């Protein structure tokens, strides 16, 4: 680990952990928040919905900002803003201020999240991305497991406001670290410009641009190069989609949810029409034409929808049917988080040995098998079968998440690393909302036996969604081709030029 890469990995991991912790501890703190601020249940739900809509609608545009202005700079702004919003929520006098600051926190989270992957893409060689992404995934799994316990302890001891102060010190620290290292990097890259080039011959600028594997730097400045119309249409489409999915999962929200999803479809159609005509589209065509990138996003979308929908059903089963308290419920599914933490470091060696295609196919099979095992449980199921199913879910999901994320980040051109990171994070935000919406609809179809896996339709349908990750995994690249490209790249770069990696 070089001195230049260590701060990047630290910022990426801590940033991802803070966002993961924020989502898990809030769930524990919401009942206390509602009582203290004398808020209604709809108002409290908007503390989650407002954040999700803001994040989902801005992730790709935030990635584009990172591609243009530097991932570390955008990450620093997002991290410092996230810390400021968290502090404001802890001091908020009423529920209206909490909701507004949660939306602001979502905007800052959208700036932060794609940059955690964009920084890794620009700092690490493509063939070494698997290890830092695995470390990042393991940290997210640990945060997801520890979040409810830490949140419960803080709420019990100090109240709900302490939950939002939890992430302020680390977020401030990584924001300052990213800002300092970004300035140092700019100084180092600006210093060699006066030195003569070592090339024996100088190609004309137009000829070099024609042979360059990366798109030329944008010549236009300001909003025109950022495709603001495309960004607005994408934000409207994703915001309406997430709002519709979340609303459909609530009692009596089906009609509003369908209308919001219909509006998202209209905005999506307008976006597709605009992007075909835009001179500098927000979604680069070379990225959308990449089969590995699209397949990786499909894997993440299917796997996250299936997993979070399953956890939604399992929570009701363990608490409402079997009568377990939240702590016992968390302990029953603890093997899921344990397998995520322990399995993440094993994924890069598996990818190098078997290739992304076979590794992801095995992960999809494990995830589907775990859901099918859970779907066979009846009301008398003990801790062992529940724990075994949770372990399969964790093992399968971590393999899919590390492998698909590595492919998406690796296969995206470096100039579009931020947009690729934004698309990855978008899939990981839409997937859970879709899975919970599907589970809620199917549970409502079987009002009595729906919470018992063996008597309902939710888990079998979610298992089908998990199985959709299999054809997507088969579209990922195989190991032999990647190894040949990796061996050939350093010794014989195309057109006799070396590969320039910016950070």
C-alpha positions, 0 to 999 in steps of 0.5 A, a space after each residue: 500500500 503506497 502512501 498515495 493510496 492509503 488515504 484514498 482507501 481510508 476515505 472510501 471505507 470510512 465514508 461507506 461505513 458512515 453512510 451504512 451506519 446512518 441508515 441502520 441506526 436511524 431505524 432504531 432511533 425513529 420511535 424515540 424521535 417521534 415521541 420526543 418531537 411529538 410527530 406523526 408516523 407519516 412525518 417520521 417516515 419522511 425522515 427516511 423517504 426524504 433522504 432516499 429520494 435525495 440520494 437516489 436522484 443525485 447519485 449519477 450527477 454527483 458522479 459526473 461532478 467527480 469525473 469533471 472536478 475531481 473525486 476527492 474534492 467532491 468527496 470532501 464537500 459531501 463528507 463535510 456537508 454530511 457532518 454539518 447536516 448530522 450536527 444540525 439534525 442533532 440540534 433540530 427543534 422540531 420534526 420539520 427541521 429534521 426532515 429538511 436536514 435529512 434531505 440536505 444530508 441525502 444531497 451530501 450523501 449523494 456527493 459522497 457515495 459515488 466518489 468512494 468508488 471513483 477514488 478507488 478507480 483512479 488510485 488503484 490499477 484495474 487489476 488490483 481493484 478487487 482487494 480495496 472493494 472487498 475491504 470496503 464491502 466487509 466494512 459495510 457488512 460490519 457496520 450493518 451488523 453493528 448499527 442496530 446494536 450501537 444505535 440501541 445503546 446510544 438511544 437508551 443511554 443518551 437519546 435519539 440525538 446522539 445517533 446523529 452525532 455518532 458519524 460526525 467526528 469520522 466524517 469530518 476527519 475524512 473530509 479534511 483528509 480528502 481535501 488535503 490530499 486532493 490539494 497535494 495531488 494537484 501540486 504534484 501533477 502541476 509540478 512536472 508540466 514544465 519539464 520536457 517530455 521524454 518521448 522521442 517524437 511528438 505526435 500532433 494533438 489531433 492524432 494523439 486524441 484520435 488514438 487515446 483510449 480515454 475521451 478528451 477532456 471537455 473543452 466547454 466549461 460550466 453547466 453545458 459540459 455537465 448536461 443539466 437537462 439530462 441531470 434534471 430528467 434523471 433526478 426526476 425519474 429516479 426520485 419519482 421511482 424511489 418515492 413510488 416504491 417506498 409509498 407503495 410499501 405503505 398501507 393505502 399507498 398503492 395508488 400514489 405509488 403507481 402514479 409516481 412510478 408512471 411519472 418516473 417512466 415518462 421522465 425516463 422516456 424523456 431522458 432517453 430521447 434527450 440523451 440520444 441528442 445531447 452533445 455531451 450526455 450525462 450517461 456516456 454511450 460507451 458506458 451504457 454499451 458496455 455489456 460487463 457494466 450493464 450486467 454488473 448493474 443487473 446483478 446488483 439490482 436483482 441481488 439487493 432487491 431479493 435480499 432486502 425484500 427477504 429481510 423485510 419478510 423475515 423480520 415480520 416472521 421472527 417478531 410477529 409470528 415467533 414472538 422474538 424481540 428485536 435483539 433475538 431477531 438480530 441474533 438469528 440473522 447474525 450469520 448473514 453479517 458474519 459471512 459478509 465480513 468474513 467472505 469479502 476478503 476471499 472474493 478477490 482470490 476467487 475472482 482471480 482464480 475462476 473469473 468474475 463470471 463463475 464467481 458471480 454465478 456461484 454467488 447467485 446460486 448461494 443467494 437463491 438457495 438461501 432464499 429457497 431454504 428460508 421459504 420452506 420454514 414454518 412457524 415452529 422453525 428454530 434458530 439453526 435453519 434460520 441461521 443456516 439460511 441467513 449464512 447462505 444469504 450472506 455468502 451469496 450476497 457478498 460474492 455478488 456485491 464484490 464481484 459485480 462492483 469490481 466489474 462495474 468499476 474496472 470496466 468503466 473508463 477512468 474518465 467516467 469512473 464517477 458516473 459508474 460509481 453513481 450507477 452502482 450506488 443507484 442500483 444499490 438504492 433502488 434494489 432494496 426499495 423494489 424488494 420491499 415494495 414487492 414483499 409488501 404487495 405479496 404479504 398483503 395478498 395472503 393476510 393470514 399466512 403471509 408472514 409464515 414463509 412456507 404459507 406465503 408467496 413473498 419468498 418464492 417470488 423473491 427467490 425468482 428475483 434472486 435467480 434473475 442474477 444468474 443470467 446477468 452473472 453469465 454475461 460478466 467477463 470470464 477469467 481467461 480473457 481478463 488474465 490475458 489482457 492484464 498480462 498484455 497491458 503493461 508490456 505492450 500498451 496500444 499504439 506504444 503509449 503507456 497508460 496514464 492514471 489520474 487521481 
